[in-house]
């Protein structure tokens, strides 16, 4: 038994910060590792020590076993916590730690090999009589031959990984070959193992998982379940505990099954047994995550147990301090994952620099994040910004608190899923628990429509007036100073007319001033008498026609502004101001009609499908850009001929990079691959 004195965290972002928080509570020193592009990240400043382990490539940094172990030795850390993702479920990393005399805070390599690989885990579960869905593995030819025997639709997965990477539903044999190739490619990139398997897809399933803890002394307990059925691209976005779906009897049986799997595997540390549950509440073993989960805070909120602390205690060789009878679920917890993405564009990632970041001011909530104001959301990593977790006496109260917290979460400069999550939580389907893992796929258009409808009910003059009051007083250039109308050139002081683009709506606004902080705006055939009450930290308190409002306003160097008002986010820009950057002034999407084809986001070229002189039809995949752990298919916008391919495989590209030049033309003969 050894008391751990210093922990190196082989991870980044919010999970690294979360581990640091518990380590500090326990009086344990921490060591951070980071790539050069992460030098200003929060986990680097929070740790007691920090070491740079390379520039940006994952293989050189966060996936480099030798470098991380050597860094731990240099820092004289006696333990390594892997967090989740990266090397967290790699038995080679566990063995390397063991060989170096460093404690790995997680299961041993043997248990990880059994349970960390989906194929081996399914074999193990079947051996001990835990129900599983029918599935098969093999090479592409074998999988294509086996799929019809299982029966479509089937679910295609990476054997060695999790987090939904590469996972997809396949409905017919014709789709399989391309799907297998793509999944294998992503599996190789993220997990170092391109093995793929397929299993029978259960229609309208629930995704419910059980948290377990086991120690080296044979003790094994569960901390009850989490429901994770709300997903997009097979990644969870809302988790809650307890599950509103399970009956007490099924909850008991699932807990017992999870503990049995852990015991039979000789598992130690924290782990999660994931199940699919059908409409009749029959449950099937899905997989085991041999690490701490992203969604572990919801369990901590309802049980009061610090799971990371228990991991550290177990890794030090001590017996668990908790017995099964000590564990209770109290109240209801909900976690929302806040992502930099655009739900209205199929959840396309939205990397970039935030112009404003303000966390909710509601007491009693929990926010796990690895960012601060001004952080740039980088395309090299997962687009998750934070995890917002709330607790209530019951599900209804927790939902109300979550909606309030989301409406008070202000992020400008990038697109996020905050409004989408708000709409989802307020939907009748969520309130009545009429959900499944297909919920987002089936309800996305309706939820987007509801978002737009609710936003449309809020008076547009409020965010426009708020933006103009700050913009016309130069307050946006220095939001910490009280605005003064005399800072602005005086030509407009008596009366002026301004064109404003508000969420792509062109408005003509007549402006007059009748005091230092008092304005009159004429727009949309109405007059609005406005007064600035206070302006501090991008927060404007104002009065409009006798009604009090609070809006948040920020602006980037291209004079593109964002305004939060009434819980909604608006994009604003004055037509009378010139962009301050060439990029903002010259940006033109018309090039996507042909000619120069650019990337929708920064990323890495992982596949090139065409060569100069090749004829292509509209919609053909020209190449694949990997960004934020997602493959983005760059397709031909027109029928034409490829004139030039301007990038190479594995090249990092920006949104300004010209990927392919295509000359629009009529194609007389179909390309040979169609």
Residue, then its C-alpha position, 0 to 999 in steps of 0.5 A: x500500500x502506497x500513499x500517492x504524492x504526485x499525479x501526472x494527468x495524461x489528458x487535457x481540458x475539463x477532465x484534467x481540471x476536474x482531476x486536479x480539483x480532487x487531487x488538491x482536495x486530497x493534498x496531492x501534487x499535480x503535473x500537467x502535460x500539454x501540446x504547444x497549441x494548448x500552452x494557454x489552456x486552463x489545466x496548464x495553469x491549474x496544475x502545480x507543474x506543467x510540461x510541454x510534450x510536443x507541437x500539435x499532432x496527437x501521435x506526438x503528444x497526448x497519444x505518445x506513451x513513451x513521452x508521457x511516461x518519461x515526463x512522469x519520471x522527470x517530474x517524479x510523479x508516482x502515479x498517472x491518471x489518464x482521464x478519458x479518451x486518448x490513452x485511457x483504455x490502452x493496455x500498452x499504456x498501463x503496462x508501460x506505467x507498470x514497467x516504469x514503476x508508476x501507479x496507473x490510476x485505473x484497471x490493470x492491463x488484463x482487465x482492460x484487455x478483456x473489457x476494453x475491447x468491445x469484441x472481447x467484452x461481448x464474448x466475456x458477457x456471453x460466457x457469464x450469461x449476460x444478455x447481449x445483442x447478436x453481432x460479428x467481427x471480421x474483415x470487410x468481406x466477412x462482415x458484408x457476408x454476415x450482415x444479412x444473416x444478422x438482419x438489417x439495420x445493423x450497427x457498425x462500430x470500432x472494436x477498440x474505442x468509444x464515444x461514438x467515433x465511427x459508429x453508424x447505422x447501416x440499412x443495406x448491403x450496398x452501404x456497408x463497404x464504404x461505411x466499414x472503410x470509414x469506421x476502420x479509418x477513424x478507429x485507426x486514427x483515434x484508437x490505434x486499432x482498425x478492427x470493426x464489428x457489427x451488431x444487430x440494431x435495436x429499434x428505439x433503444x434506451x441507453x442506460x449505464x451503470x457506474x461500478x467501483x471495484x478494489x484490489x480486495x475483492x470489493x465491488x459495488x455499483x453507484x446506480x445508473x445514468x440514462x444517456x439516451x439523448x444523443x447526436x452522432x451516437x455521442x451523448x449530449x444529455x445524461x440524467x440520474x436516476x433513469x426515468x425509464x427503469x422500474x425498481x425491479x429492472x434497476x435492481x437487476x441491472x445493478x446486479x448484472x453490472x456488479x457481476x461483470x465487474x467481479x467476474x472480470x476481476x475489475x478494479x477502479x471506476x468503470x461503466x457497464x453500458x446497456x441497451x434497453x428495449x421497449x419491454x425493459x429487456x436489457x442487453x450488455x453493450x460494452x464496458x468503458x474501463x475508465x471514468x466517464x464524461x458523464x460521471x458528475x451526474x452520479x456524483x450529484x445524486x450519490x455525493x460520492x467523488x468518483x475520482x477520489x475513490x479511483x485514487x484511493x483504490x489505486x493506492x491499494x486501500x480497500x474501498x470506504x463505501x459499502x453497497x448499502x451506503x449508496x443511495x440516489x437522492x434527488x435528480x441530476x441532469x448534465x448537458x454537454x455544451x458543444x461548439x457546434x451548429x445544430x441547424x447544420x447537422x451539428x457541424x463543429x464550430x471552432x474559433x475564438x470566443x468574443x465573450x464567455x460568461x457562465x451561469x450565475x445560478x447557485x448550486x449548479x456545477x460546471x466542469x470546463x477547461x476554458x476561460x474567457x478568450x479561449x480559442x476552441x481548437x479544431x484539433x480536439x473534441x468540440x465540447x466546451x463544458x459540462x453543465x450539471x444541475x440537481x433538483x428534488x425531482x426530474x421536473x425541478x432539475x429540468x427547470x433549473x437546467x433551462x434557467x442555467x442554459x438561458x444564463x450561459x453566454x457564449x459569443x463568437x462561435x456557434x453552440x448547442x445551448x439554444x438547442x438543448x434549451x428547446x429539447x429540455x422544454x419539449x413535451x417529448x422530454x418532459x414525458x420521457x418519450x425518448x430514445x437514442x434516435x430522438x435527435x435524428x427524428x426530432x431535429x427539424x421540429x426542435x430547430x423550428x421550435x427554437x426559431x419560432x420562440x426566438x421570433x416571438x421575442x421583440x427584435x428591437x431589444x437586441x438591435x437597440x442594445x447593440x446600437x447603444x453600445x456600438x454608437x458610444x464606442x463601448x464595445x471597444x472598451x467594455x470596462x469603461x462607462x460609455x460616453x457619447x462624446x467619444x464618438x465623432x459628432x456628425x451623427x449626434x442630431x440625427x443619422x440613419x444606419x443600416x443594421x444586419x440583425x440575424x440576416x434581416x436588413x433593418x434601416x434605423x434612424x437614430x437621435x440623441x437626447x442625452x449622454x446615455x439616452x437615444x431614440x431609435x426609429x425602426x420597423x415603423x416604431x419609435x423606441x426611447x432607450x436609456x443606458x442604466x449600466x454597462x460593465x463586463x459586456x452586460x448592458x442594463x437598459x430601459x426601452x420604452x419604460x421596460x427594463x432589459x438586460x442584454x450582453x453584447x460583444x464584438x470581434x475585430x471584423x465589427x461582427x457583434x453578438x447579442x444575448x437578449x431574452x435567452x436568445x443569441x443574435x448576430x449583428x453588424x452595422x453596414x456603415x462600418x468597414x471590417x478591420x481585417x482583410x479576412x472579414x472584408x473578403x470572405x465570400x461563400x460564392x466560391x462554393x458554386x465552383x472554382x476554388x473549394x475551401x474547407x468549412x473549418x480548420x482541420x487535417x486532410x485524411x483522404x483525397x478521392x480525386x486527381x487533376x483532369x478527373x470528371x466529377x458529378x455534383x455531390x461526389x466526395x472530393x476529399x475528407x477533412x478531419x476536425x474536432x474528432x469528426x470526418x467532414x466530407x467535402x463534396x463537389x458543388x457542381x458537375x465539372x472537371x478537377x483542375x487542381x488538387x492543392x493539398x496533400x494527405x495529412x496536411x493541416x488546412x484553414x478555412x482560407x485554404x483552397x482545397x480543390x479547383x473545379x471547373x464547372x462543365x457538363x459531363x457527357x460520360x459518367x465517371x468510372x466510379x459511379 
